[in-house]
């Protein structure tokens, strides 16, 4: 049987954890396709860095919350795969695209709830479903959850609820697709210093110190703490890990 080409698709790969994951995958010998919502220049910068690591790369525009656009996106993806790799399959799908909303349960609007659901749950469900024929046998799916699905911080209830659902969905994906050898896991980052939530953890020194004091290793996470975990889950060495939630938080709120 022909060995599948190691091509990974990382949604939301133009910045933050997605960018770091894409670059970490390239360092492990993966070619990478990253998606971006609006920041094409940042996505192209990631492509150049991946190519600098000796791997092929491409960037595609994608709206993770617009399920109606997914069929057209998959057609564009298929064209790129044929043109650049002479294949119609990817090996790994990293469902990373997302955003956060900080709002109490009492004040969360239906519009906020729906926007979170469309990107973090409905979008992940249907993108993965539609891409399933394009994922190679023995491939990988990595869903991005959050530490907030285990510990609770006021103001993140709606966001965390979507991620809790993703963790359940991860187990069902692993169960149903195991017959094809596809491994499905969820990674749950803790507080990371990125531009997520307008860079609150990264840019607010008091918040940074406080959160760091709640982590066993004494600091908040950096993107480099996460990308390597995502990439490792796509390797053969982690091939017996399946249907799991793996928290990468440095030991937050233990």
HELIX and SHEET records of a PDB file:
HELIX    1   1 UNK A   16  UNK A   27  1                                  12    
HELIX    2   2 UNK A   40  UNK A   52  1                                  13    
HELIX    3   3 UNK A   67  UNK A   69  5                                   3    
HELIX    4   4 UNK A   70  UNK A   80  1                                  11    
HELIX    5   5 UNK A   81  UNK A   85  3                                   5    
HELIX    6   6 UNK A  110  UNK A  117  1                                   8    
HELIX    7   7 UNK A  118  UNK A  122  3                                   5    
HELIX    8   8 UNK A  123  UNK A  131  1                                   9    
HELIX    9   9 UNK A  132  UNK A  134  5                                   3    
HELIX   10  10 UNK A  147  UNK A  149  5                                   3    
HELIX   11  11 UNK A  157  UNK A  177  1                                  21    
HELIX   12  12 UNK A  178  UNK A  180  5                                   3    
HELIX   13  13 UNK A  196  UNK A  199  5                                   4    
HELIX   14  14 UNK A  200  UNK A  203  1                                   4    
HELIX   15  15 UNK A  205  UNK A  213  1                                   9    
HELIX   16  16 UNK A  224  UNK A  233  1                                  10    
HELIX   17  17 UNK A  236  UNK A  238  5                                   3    
SHEET    1   A 7 UNK A  57  UNK A  61  0                                        
SHEET    2   A 7 UNK A  31  UNK A  36  1                                        
SHEET    3   A 7 UNK A   7  UNK A  10  1                                        
SHEET    4   A 7 UNK A  90  UNK A  95  1                                        
SHEET    5   A 7 UNK A 135  UNK A 144  1                                        
SHEET    6   A 7 UNK A 183  UNK A 189  1                                        
SHEET    7   A 7 UNK A 245  UNK A 248  1                                        
END                                                                             
